Amino acid sequence: MTASHLATVHGVSVLLCDRDGSKLSGGQTALDLIGDALGCQADMVAVPVERVADDFFALRSGVAGEVTQKFVNYRIRLAIVGDIASHVAGSDALRDFVREANRGKQLWFVPDRAELEERLA
């Protein structure tokens, strides 16, 4: 179980993960978060960028795709919360991935909780 708490933001039940805890690093850690979300009936999981493994941001590793697919399969939305500028600066592919993800509803990259709340409004 990860350190987290449940909040309702504009009618959406969001599992807000703390900065401390295991890194989101692949399918199993995604399933752990999904299990936590299902256990408290959350519609979305918000993970601080500090809890996301560097491999997630290296698209060639396949970690981002694997994690995203797990969340899609269970119909739980995912938000990565925090500054990812250093990761995006080094990769055009990642910049494009983030832009496309933010156009949808399944996966968002937001700089802070205020932006997450604004997007959920």
MIVEXMAR-520083 format. One line per 10 residues: number of its first residue (from 1); for each residue x, y, z of C-alpha. Coordinates in steps of 0.25 Angstrom, whole numbers, plus 5000, padded with zeros to 4 digits. Each point is the difference from the previous one (the first is absolute). Example, Ala and Ser with C-alpha at 12.3 -4.5 7.8 and 13.67 -1.06 7.14 Angstrom:
1 = 5049:4982:5031 | 5006:5014:4998
***
This chain:
1 = 5000:5000:5000 | 5005:5014:4996 | 5000:5012:5009 | 4988:5008:4994 | 4987:5006:5003 | 4986:5002:4993 | 4995:5013:4996 | 4988:5004:4992 | 5003:5011:4990 | 4989:5006:4992
11 = 4992:4987:5002 | 5012:4991:4996 | 5005:4990:5010 | 5015:5002:5000 | 5010:4991:5007 | 5012:5010:5003 | 5013:4993:5002 | 5010:5005:5010 | 5014:5003:4995 | 5006:4989:5008
21 = 4998:4985:4995 | 5003:4991:4989 | 5003:5005:4987 | 4990:4998:4988 | 5010:4992:4992 | 4992:4990:4992 | 4988:4991:5000 | 5000:4994:5014 | 5002:5014:5006 | 4988:5005:4992
31 = 4992:4988:5004 | 5003:5004:5015 | 4995:5014:4998 | 4988:4995:4992 | 4997:4990:5011 | 5000:5012:5010 | 4991:5008:4991 | 4990:4989:4999 | 5000:4998:5015 | 4996:5014:5003
41 = 4992:5001:4987 | 5008:5011:4994 | 4998:5005:4986 | 5014:5005:4998 | 5014:4998:5006 | 5009:5013:5002 | 5015:4996:5001 | 5010:5010:5003 | 5012:5000:4990 | 5009:4997:5011
51 = 4993:4986:5001 | 5002:4997:4985 | 5012:4992:4995 | 5009:5007:4990 | 4998:4988:4991 | 4985:5005:4998 | 5006:5013:4994 | 5009:4992:4990 | 4989:4995:4990 | 5009:4990:4994
61 = 5000:4992:5013 | 4985:4997:4998 | 4997:5003:5015 | 4990:5012:4997 | 4992:4992:4990 | 4999:4988:5009 | 4996:5009:5012 | 4990:5007:4991 | 4994:4988:4995 | 4998:4994:5014
71 = 4992:5013:5004 | 4992:4999:4987 | 4996:4986:5002 | 4995:5003:5014 | 4993:5013:4996 | 5008:5008:5010 | 5006:5013:4996 | 5014:5004:5003 | 5006:5014:5002 | 5015:5002:5002
81 = 5001:5012:5009 | 5013:5009:5000 | 5011:5006:4991 | 5004:4991:4989 | 5007:5011:4992 | 5014:4993:5001 | 4995:4987:4994 | 4992:5007:4989 | 5012:5009:4996 | 5008:4988:4996
91 = 4990:4993:4992 | 4991:5005:4988 | 4993:4986:5001 | 4996:5002:5015 | 4996:5015:4997 | 4990:4994:4990 | 4995:4989:5009 | 4997:5010:5011 | 4993:5010:4990 | 4992:4988:4995
101 = 4997:4995:5014 | 4995:5013:5005 | 4990:5001:4988 | 4993:4988:5005 | 4994:4996:5013 | 5007:4987:5004 | 5014:5005:5003 | 5004:5015:5004 | 5013:5006:5004 | 4998:5012:5008
111 = 5010:5010:5007 | 4992:5000:5014 | 4988:4996:5007 | 4993:5014:4997 | 5001:4996:4985 | 4995:4987:5002 | 4988:5006:5008 | 4998:5010:4988 | 5000:4989:4990 | 4990:4992:5008
121 = 4990:5012:5001
***
